[in-house]
Amino acid sequence: MNKINIIGQPLYNIPWQNCPENSELPVWRYSGNPIIQRNPVQGVSRIFNSAVLPYENGYIGVFRAEQTDGIPYIYLGRSADGIQWQFEKNKILFTDEHGREFMPRYAYDPRLVKIEDTYYIIWCQDFYGASIGMAKTTDFKIFTRIENPFLPFNRNAVLFPKKINDKFVMLSRPSDNGHTPFGDIFLSESPDLEYWGHHRHVMSKSSNWWENLKIGGGAAPIETTQGWLLIYHGVTGTCNGYVYSMGAALLDKNQPSVVLKRASRYILTPETWYEERGFVPNVCFPCAALTDSETGRIAIYYGCADTYVGLAFTTVEKLYDYILKYDCAGETEHELGRR
């Protein structure tokens, strides 16, 4: 079996808990979940679907905060250990390129990626319909909006954490103006984060029960010696609504629209009270993954039932072995995604 390693920096203080002996899946939950409870900030009823990164001597994050008036915005949080979080009192203030206030009408499901010396926030917002918003910062004090990359309707945008072939690359899921009952993952390229093209299809939903309705991007792809490790979400429909689970796939390093391997089985599905019971029940929604290149450890942050934030763990070796064991990637996945 081919060896796999994470390409990146070591993260000596990565949140971690060893795998339980009885674990049947390659991903296991933190015993202290949920790490963020209800009513975490004055005026905010719930935080979930959020993203974090190492910053200075600890961690920083952008958090989907449902305000008590029902409007979601993005709040900034800081943590020394990645588990206990303190949040700023007010939502992030976004400005335009001239420094003038330029706030989205709403913003939710943010991702956070560092490329070179700049941090990028990507979220879903209103652009005369659901679409993607972006901003950049170097100091988490000034957040400058970038032109919206796509037309409506689109959701679940995730930037790769480095340029590929000297281009910025982003995953997204074209959608409709409602709670979309369909969706594939697509890829787009940009030379400057303003003009996007070279659109490619990456993956479709599958016949596997947990992702037979739609799929979408999750955490930023993880660069490894075997390709880009993608942790994504898959959705099925039941008589009582949607169920969101986590899946995993491996994308080609230089042509990431090509899927090398794809696990037919989920890596985590709602099974605990904080995943099954909440504002929107039965949701495990990954948005971020911390990695340690020396040990291969991965810490996954995921939204639980649109109410809490959970933390789960795996290693690159466990996830890779699982993907190989249950690989179901077919001819469509192996295509370049251009027709």
Beta strands, then each sheet from edge to edge (+ up, - down):
strand 1: 28-29
strand 2: 44-55
strand 3: 58-67
strand 4: 72-79
strand 5: 86-87
strand 6: 94-95
strand 7: 107-115
strand 8: 118-126
strand 9: 130-137
strand 10: 143-146
strand 11: 154-159
strand 12: 168-174
strand 13: 185-190
strand 14: 197-203
strand 15: 214-217
strand 16: 222-224
strand 17: 227-238
strand 18: 241-251
strand 19: 259-262
strand 20: 284-291
strand 21: 297-304
strand 22: 308-315
sheet 1: 1+ 22- 21+ 20-
sheet 2: 2+ 3- 4+ 5-
sheet 3: 6+ 10+ 9- 8+ 7-
sheet 4: 11+ 12- 13+ 14-
sheet 5: 15+ 17- 16+
sheet 6: 15+ 17- 18+ 19-
end
